Amino acid sequence: MITEAVKAQIRNIVGPNNAIDSTIECFGYSYDSSFVPMAKENIPELVVLPSSVQEVAQVMAIANANRIPVTPRGSASGRTGGSIPAAAGISLALNRMNRIVELDERNMMITVEAGVRTIDIYQACAQKGLFFPPDPASWKYSTIGGNVGENAGGMRAVKYGVTSNYVMGLEVVLADGTVINTGGKAMKNVTGYNLTQLITGSEGTLGIITKVLLRLIPMPKTRNTMQLMFGSLANACHTIHQMLMSGLVPAAAELMDKISLQAVARHRKLDISPGIEACVVLEIDGETKADLQQQAERIADIARRLEVIEVRIAASDEEVEEIWAIRRGLSSAIGAMAPNRFGEDISVPRDAFPRAVDLIRAIGEKYQLTIAVYGHAGDGNIHPSVLCDLSKPGEEKRVQQAVDEIFAAALSVGGTLSGEHGIGLTKRAYLVNALGEAGVQTLKAIKQALDAQGILNPGKIWQ
Ligand SMILES: Cc1cc2nc3c(=O)[nH]c(=O)nc-3n(C[C@H](O)[C@H](O)[C@H](O)COP(=O)(O)OP(=O)(O)OC[C@H]3O[C@@H](n4cnc5c(N)ncnc54)[C@H](O)[C@@H]3O)c2cc1C
């Protein structure tokens, strides 16, 4: 229980309107975009909305002294329950810390507070001809603090990598309120342990990120979008693999299977011809239009050899937007297809992608469940979505078995439990299968060193 005296101390720091304890408002901070059912015990006792690193540091010092759990929160678009306050306590929402601190064009770097939205970073950089590539489909609302917390990926990861590839430094408030600065603007830096990369992807369990220093690259001069329709999912997978093997690396290479396409067709009132089994959407970029033209022709050639049914090359910005809007809206469209849906996020070596897709389809057949398969095929990141109706007798058990087997399938082909959504609450049970007992103990030792009382986002990553 957080006492009234402690609440008063925190209100003195952040202001009376920025420490909320009304049950109805706290309820709004008890869930995220995962499939974790809402529960009373996940309602925080206090929602705290700090506006500076000093405020975060003082709040953490009080939380640590009183052993109050603190769950950091960005926009709660996370898919694994990361920002759900599993042990109640304080929900620390960083959204008011949304300033772009510095855009350093000479060093091609940007410094932002944790609550800045991903799209705002992209746009501020684009105005100066600079490019911040990580683009999770949630980028219109996700925050950079959440992106770093989860080491978010996105469509362009196939060519440009994920968030961690751009994080140069962090300002972090530790569990006891100490503020540390990691990394910096020097491009090469081997000074002590790489704390920047340790905190990146730590899901709010090691410290509160208050500021992020990001590396930028020059904005590609030109880009375009292609859409390829296939009569076979296997041929769609092989096209992407062949393309990469021949040295053609698109900025993005997304795959949608027939079930995903049907969801989109229903949602957006589109017609998809019955013979289509899979769709690949590609973004290609380069220095000149001629360069793009050449890439598009080479890709179309590979696809033709694999019996592509339709090749569409966007002819206008509107067409580009139309194709990507389909992909970005896919998750919601699939969610609308069944009363319940379990969306997973496995990642496999690129050459194992077709095999992993086959295994997932076989699991669907074995348990008589519809599993939509889509994902960032260019980097081996698959999002299988199990569609179900948990009110049907026996359905929950079959879904659980299917999900267990999906994770086992990912590990069996040399892959892992998560490509970008993290472990959070939903995948804790599988962690030991992926890392082994010694691996999990090593994570726990790091946690113990940085957060001895276990107040930072308790209950996440392991059980
Ligand atoms: C429709 C949809 C599409 C998505 N597409 C993608 C995609 O393409 N790629 C992808 O990678 N993800 C995707 N996601 C998942 C999600 O958007 C990302 O994980 C995103 O990075 C979360 O950002 P957030 O601000 O919402 O963080 P939250 O969900 O609020 O938090 C995520 C985690 O980070 C921690 N955290 C948040 N802020 C901080 C901080 N300041 N300091 C320390 N820890 C912090 C939280 O405790 C939590 O563990 C998608 C989600 C949705 C709903």
The ligand as a Tripos MOL2 file, in Angstrom:
@<TRIPOS>MOLECULE
LIG
   53    58     1     0     0
SMALL
NO_CHARGES

@<TRIPOS>ATOM
      1 C1         -0.7610   -2.1990  -34.0170 C.3       1 LIG1
      2 C2          0.6000   -2.4220  -33.4190 C.ar      1 LIG1
      3 C3          1.6800   -2.6170  -34.2630 C.ar      1 LIG1
      4 C4          2.9560   -2.8140  -33.7380 C.ar      1 LIG1
      5 N1          3.9920   -2.9690  -34.5900 N.ar      1 LIG1
      6 C5          5.2370   -3.1380  -34.1060 C.ar      1 LIG1
      7 C6          6.3470   -3.2890  -35.0080 C.ar      1 LIG1
      8 O1          6.2110   -3.2390  -36.2300 O.2       1 LIG1
      9 N2          7.5600   -3.4730  -34.4520 N.ar      1 LIG1
     10 C7          7.7590   -3.5090  -33.1000 C.ar      1 LIG1
     11 O2          8.8890   -3.6670  -32.6540 O.2       1 LIG1
     12 N3          6.7230   -3.3790  -32.2400 N.ar      1 LIG1
     13 C8          5.4830   -3.1880  -32.6970 C.ar      1 LIG1
     14 N4          4.4250   -3.0460  -31.8260 N.ar      1 LIG1
     15 C9          4.6700   -3.1410  -30.3750 C.3       1 LIG1
     16 C10         4.9010   -1.7780  -29.6630 C.3       1 LIG1
     17 O3          4.3150   -0.7240  -30.3720 O.3       1 LIG1
     18 C11         6.3820   -1.4940  -29.4600 C.3       1 LIG1
     19 O4          6.9020   -2.4210  -28.5270 O.3       1 LIG1
     20 C12         6.6990   -0.0950  -28.9200 C.3       1 LIG1
     21 O5          8.0960    0.0660  -28.8840 O.3       1 LIG1
     22 C13         6.1370    0.1860  -27.5350 C.3       1 LIG1
     23 O6          6.2220    1.5840  -27.2860 O.3       1 LIG1
     24 P1          5.3220    2.2470  -26.1610 P.3       1 LIG1
     25 O7          5.7090    3.6700  -26.0260 O.co2     1 LIG1
     26 O8          3.8990    1.9960  -26.4380 O.co2     1 LIG1
     27 O9          5.8140    1.4440  -24.8790 O.3       1 LIG1
     28 P2          4.9780    0.6800  -23.7540 P.3       1 LIG1
     29 O10         4.1280   -0.3590  -24.3570 O.co2     1 LIG1
     30 O11         4.3370    1.6700  -22.8650 O.co2     1 LIG1
     31 O12         6.1720   -0.0120  -22.9580 O.3       1 LIG1
     32 C14         6.9100   -1.0640  -23.5330 C.3       1 LIG1
     33 C15         7.9720   -1.5470  -22.5380 C.3       1 LIG1
     34 O13         8.9690   -0.5490  -22.3740 O.3       1 LIG1
     35 C16         9.0250   -0.1250  -21.0080 C.3       1 LIG1
     36 N5          9.2060    1.3300  -21.0400 N.ar      1 LIG1
     37 C17         8.4050    2.2590  -21.6180 C.ar      1 LIG1
     38 N6          8.9370    3.4760  -21.4580 N.ar      1 LIG1
     39 C18        10.0970    3.3050  -20.7660 C.ar      1 LIG1
     40 C19        11.0940    4.1910  -20.2690 C.ar      1 LIG1
     41 N7         11.0320    5.4970  -20.4740 N.pl3     1 LIG1
     42 N8         12.1250    3.6610  -19.5800 N.ar      1 LIG1
     43 C20        12.2150    2.3370  -19.3610 C.ar      1 LIG1
     44 N9         11.3170    1.4570  -19.8200 N.ar      1 LIG1
     45 C21        10.2760    1.9410  -20.5060 C.ar      1 LIG1
     46 C22         7.7150   -0.5660  -20.3730 C.3       1 LIG1
     47 O14         7.8500   -0.7870  -18.9890 O.3       1 LIG1
     48 C23         7.4240   -1.8340  -21.1510 C.3       1 LIG1
     49 O15         8.1380   -2.9010  -20.5930 O.3       1 LIG1
     50 C24         3.1450   -2.8470  -32.3170 C.ar      1 LIG1
     51 C25         2.0520   -2.6440  -31.4790 C.ar      1 LIG1
     52 C26         0.7960   -2.4290  -32.0050 C.ar      1 LIG1
     53 C27        -0.3480   -2.1930  -31.0740 C.3       1 LIG1
@<TRIPOS>BOND
     1     1     2 1
     2     2     3 ar
     3     2    52 ar
     4     3     4 ar
     5     4     5 ar
     6     4    50 ar
     7     5     6 ar
     8     6     7 ar
     9     6    13 1
    10     7     8 2
    11     7     9 ar
    12     9    10 ar
    13    10    11 2
    14    10    12 ar
    15    12    13 ar
    16    13    14 ar
    17    14    15 1
    18    14    50 ar
    19    15    16 1
    20    16    17 1
    21    16    18 1
    22    18    19 1
    23    18    20 1
    24    20    21 1
    25    20    22 1
    26    22    23 1
    27    23    24 1
    28    24    25 2
    29    24    26 1
    30    24    27 1
    31    27    28 1
    32    28    29 2
    33    28    30 1
    34    28    31 1
    35    31    32 1
    36    32    33 1
    37    33    34 1
    38    33    48 1
    39    34    35 1
    40    35    36 1
    41    35    46 1
    42    36    37 ar
    43    36    45 ar
    44    37    38 ar
    45    38    39 ar
    46    39    40 ar
    47    39    45 ar
    48    40    41 1
    49    40    42 ar
    50    42    43 ar
    51    43    44 ar
    52    44    45 ar
    53    46    47 1
    54    46    48 1
    55    48    49 1
    56    50    51 ar
    57    51    52 ar
    58    52    53 1
@<TRIPOS>SUBSTRUCTURE
     1 LIG1         1 GROUP 0 **** ****
